[in-house]
Amino acid sequence: MAMYRIFLVEDEENLNRVLSAYLQKEGWEVRSFLDGESAQLAIGERPDLWILDIMLCRGWTAIS
């Protein structure tokens, strides 16, 4: 089975950690970011799925 990559953008550290752990337990490869600016640096890596905290400043534009 191919491992899919998820990029998670969540600024609340505890929630970021919990979501990452849960997704990894379910078999996903997870890379997490604490802000949209650091996530933008990884855009070229093309994950299978982005999970964004849209309440972050620039949440909608982080990957545009």
C-alpha positions in Angstrom: 0.0 0.0 0.0 1.3 3.4 -0.9 1.8 5.9 1.9 0.1 9.1 1.3 1.5 12.4 2.6 -0.5 15.0 4.5 0.8 18.5 5.3 -0.9 19.8 8.4 -0.9 23.6 9.2 -2.1 24.3 12.7 -0.7 27.1 15.0 -1.9 25.6 18.3 0.9 23.3 19.3 -1.0 20.8 21.3 -3.7 20.4 18.6 -1.0 20.1 16.0 0.7 17.4 18.0 -2.5 15.4 18.7 -3.7 15.6 15.0 -0.3 14.6 13.8 -0.1 11.6 16.2 -3.6 10.5 15.2 -3.0 10.7 11.5 0.3 8.9 11.8 -1.3 6.1 13.9 -3.8 5.7 11.0 -0.9 5.1 8.6 -0.4 8.5 7.0 2.9 10.3 6.6 2.5 13.6 8.2 4.5 16.8 8.1 3.3 19.5 10.4 3.7 23.3 10.3 3.0 25.9 13.0 2.4 28.7 10.6 1.4 29.4 7.0 4.8 31.0 6.2 6.8 27.9 6.9 4.2 25.8 5.1 4.7 27.9 2.0 8.3 26.8 1.8 7.1 23.2 1.3 4.6 23.9 -1.5 6.9 22.4 -4.1 6.9 19.0 -2.3 3.3 18.4 -3.5 1.7 16.4 -0.7 -1.4 14.4 -1.4 -3.5 16.5 1.1 -3.2 19.8 2.9 -5.1 20.3 6.2 -5.2 24.0 7.0 -6.3 26.0 10.0 -8.2 28.6 8.1 -8.3 30.9 11.1 -4.6 31.5 10.8 -3.7 34.8 9.4 -3.3 34.1 5.7 -4.8 30.7 6.2 -6.5 30.7 2.8 -3.5 32.1 1.0 -0.9 30.0 2.6 -0.7 27.6 -0.4 -2.0 29.8 -3.2 
